[in-house]
Amino acid sequence: MADLKEYLGTLVASVNQARVLADIESASIAEQYAQHRLLKHFSIPRMRMKDIEFTIPVAIEEMQTSEPVDFQPIDNKTFVSRSYDELINAYQVTSFKREVSTPIRRYLFAEADQLEKRLKAGEDQEIVLHDFSDKIAIRIMELKGQSSIRTQDNQEVAITRDYLINKLNQRMQQEIRSRESQNSLERANVIVEAHKLREQKPENMVFIKMKVQEEGMEWHTIEHENGETTSKLLPE
């Protein structure tokens, strides 16, 4: 069993060490070339490892996660914006008149704040969202002068309370984040030994694809106007 972070870090460190060994060998070859009457005119061979791809089979044995300090079930501004857009879509208009848009936006912000508080308190998401959608449906129908099912003018459609509730529920479920989705991974222990991996069930296996790109660093000396020089380590 190995810690996943340490295991992957060791692989990357091994690649770095391989580059070091290659450069040491290049330096040794350069010395040989310099002492040879013909080879000293040749370019020094030097290998670079631009892209290295790993496909790493592991089996997750244990995972440790931590819950967020401040659970945020929704982004209030985005939640209100998407709810408002869904109302416009339901009524099949490009926008509401100001006497409707201003109060419904205020109501959406107030109800979104209550929805967030209830979700943080651990109440059932389905019930909380239905209550939100029901209140918004009633409010928008009041503002539009609808007390029951009726046909609007040719820019709108027949709107019912249940229709609005269903439309809001379906759309706004996507905007609610679960507490588990905001958990952060603290530690993952994995099985990496070949003989142990052969004993694992296929559904317990995970294949990690990792690509390592080489980026070299060089010392650059900069001379200032006052004659002083400074050296900086910069990318090649």
NUDO-51820 format. One record per residue (C-alpha): residue number from 1; x, y, z. Coordinates in steps of 0.001 Angstrom, whole numbers. Each point is the difference from the previous one (the first is absolute). Layout:
residues N
    i       xx       yy       zz
  NUM        X        Y        Z
...
This chain:
residues 236
    i       xx       yy       zz
    1        0        0        0
    2     1261     3475     -847
    3    -1170     3578      355
    4    -1125     1135    -3462
    5     1644     3437      263
    6     3313    -1473     1071
    7     -183    -2716    -2649
    8     -628     2419    -2884
    9     2555     2437     1412
   10     2613    -2765       77
   11     -652     -752    -3676
   12      516     3650     -966
   13     3126      210     2177
   14     1346    -3106    -1739
   15     -480     1684    -3368
   16     1977     3005     1277
   17     2807    -2264     1170
   18       29    -1724    -3379
   19      547     3412    -1625
   20     2854      718     2432
   21     1717    -3291     -866
   22     -447      736    -3709
   23     1595     3453      387
   24     2911    -1450     1974
   25      574    -2472    -2809
   26     -187     2838    -2563
   27     2632     1930     1970
   28     2261    -3078       19
   29     -431     -393    -3745
   30      759     3703     -503
   31     3352     -449     1777
   32      823    -2954    -2257
   33     -922     1998    -3097
   34     2139     2927     1129
   35     3084    -2239      232
   36     -502    -1631    -3410
   37     1529     1721    -3013
   38    -3026     -695    -2246
   39    -2918     -373     2411
   40      681     3414     1536
   41    -1538     1513    -3148
   42    -3232    -2024      379
   43    -3070     1032     1965
   44     -385    -1638     3409
   45    -2873    -2524      126
   46    -2529      846     2691
   47    -3310    -1717      529
   48    -3095     1903     1152
   49    -3179    -1526     1351
   50    -2674     2346    -1276
   51    -3163    -1990      754
   52     -279    -3064     2196
   53    -3335    -1767      360
   54     -865    -2434     2773
   55    -2936    -2376      213
   56       -4    -1053     3630
   57    -2286    -2761     1305
   58     -950      336     3665
   59    -2740    -1200     2310
   60    -1461     2436     2528
   61      189    -1555     3460
   62     -851     2944     2240
   63     -993     3643     -458
   64     -150     2754     2588
   65    -2002     3142     -722
   66     -787     3115     1989
   67    -3248     1960      -77
   68       71     3665    -1035
   69      276     2516     2830
   70    -2702     2170    -1600
   71    -2448    -2073    -2038
   72    -1378     1987    -2957
   73    -2945    -1903    -1542
   74     -678     2694    -2630
   75     1528     3046    -1608
   76    -2794     2458      852
   77      589     2400    -2882
   78      186    -2762    -2605
   79    -2941    -1844     1557
   80    -2223     3074     -221
   81     1130      776    -3549
   82     -732    -3532    -1223
   83    -3380      -48     1786
   84     -964     3293    -1645
   85     1066    -1322    -3419
   86    -2132    -3110      537
   87    -3044     2153      750
   88      546     1957    -3199
   89      311    -3247    -1958
   90    -3181    -1337     1569
   91    -1943     3074    -1075
   92     1696      -18    -3415
   93      951     3672      113
   94     3308     1788     -392
   95     -480     1980     3225
   96    -2541     1058     2605
   97    -1247     3548      393
   98     1653     1992     2772
   99    -3053     -215     2286
  100      478    -3783      -86
  101     3765     -427     -362
  102     1041     2215     2924
  103    -2220    -1567     2696
  104      539    -3577    -1216
  105     3794      440      101
  106     -212     1302     3553
  107    -2227    -2912      948
  108     2376    -2469    -1643
  109     2961     1326     2005
  110    -1975     -200     3261
  111    -1211    -3540     -664
  112     3420    -1161    -1253
  113     1475     1212     3292
  114    -2590    -2027     1940
  115      638    -3050    -2202
  116     3724      213      692
  117     -545      238     3771
  118    -2296    -3036      -29
  119     2454    -2059    -2047
  120     2834      941     2343
  121    -2161    -1136     2902
  122     -215    -3436    -1603
  123    -3617       33    -1197
  124    -1011    -2279    -2870
  125     1056     1545    -3316
  126    -3094    -1176    -1913
  127    -2408     1505     2533
  128     1941     3266      289
  129      205      464    -3762
  130    -3711     -783     -450
  131     -912     2608     2635
  132     2204     2555    -1769
  133    -1525     -765    -3398
  134    -3550       86     1387
  135      476     3439     1578
  136     1594     1384    -3158
  137    -2800    -1421    -2171
  138    -2684     1575     2198
  139     1810     3353       77
  140      597      252    -3749
  141    -3615     -952     -706
  142    -1176     2713     2404
  143     2209     2559    -1726
  144    -1277    -1135    -3400
  145    -3618      210     1172
  146     -641    -3737     -240
  147    -2332    -1531     2543
  148     -639    -3151    -2011
  149      753    -1604    -3366
  150     -575     2501    -2782
  151     1332      712    -3477
  152     2358     2939     -318
  153      460     2178    -3056
  154     1898    -1271    -2997
  155     3387      708     1626
  156     -636    -2334     2889
  157    -1375    -3479      720
  158    -2547    -1453     2403
  159     1818     -221     3340
  160    -1026    -2107     2990
  161     1474     -217     3477
  162     1006    -3671     -389
  163     1631      714    -3347
  164     2162     2751     1478
  165      927    -2129     3007
  166     1108    -2878    -2214
  167     2005     2283    -2289
  168     1821     1616     2928
  169      595    -3317     1771
  170     1530    -1646    -3065
  171     2267     2938     -818
  172     1087     1063     3471
  173      948    -3486     1216
  174     3143      430    -2113
  175      992     3113     1962
  176      -38    -1621     3447
  177     3266    -1475     1204
  178       25    -2846     2485
  179     2113      125     3134
  180     1908    -3082    -1177
  181      938     1669    -3302
  182     1895     2686     1928
  183     1998    -2452     2084
  184     3734      210     -571
  185     2217    -3039     -332
  186     2502     -125     2837
  187     1601    -3365     -631
  188     -390    -2976    -2324
  189     1701    -3303      674
  190      424    -2192    -3066
  191     1211    -3488     -815
  192     2801      103    -2568
  193     1735    -3386      351
  194     -478    -2112    -3141
  195     -774    -3246     1826
  196    -2640     1700     2150
  197    -1559     1764    -2984
  198     -526    -3353    -1722
  199    -2186    -1019     2939
  200    -2270     3056     -301
  201    -3407       -7    -1649
  202     -182     2009    -3257
  203    -2516     2445     1515
  204     2519      879     2749
  205     2716      962    -2466
  206      826     3551    -1042
  207     2289      906    -2889
  208     1730     3337      423
  209     1231     1700    -3166
  210     2714     2526      778
  211     2061     2076    -2426
  212     3265     1618     1096
  213     1508     2802    -2086
  214     3614     1017      432
  215      816     3664      515
  216     3652      819      560
  217     1394     2933     1993
  218     3130     2016     -754
  219     2055     2559     1898
  220      -76     3404    -1709
  221     2463     2739      974
  222    -1261     3577     -306
  223     2381     2974       45
  224    -1482     3271     1273
  225      955     3555     -991
  226     1961      468     3232
  227     2193    -2980     -873
  228    -1579    -2405     2476
  229    -1042    -3447    -1195
  230    -2750    -2257     1235
  231     -795    -3584     -899
  232    -3514    -1369     -334
  233    -1285    -3498     -614
  234    -2368      250    -2953
  235    -1792    -2481    -2282
  236     1920    -1015    -3101
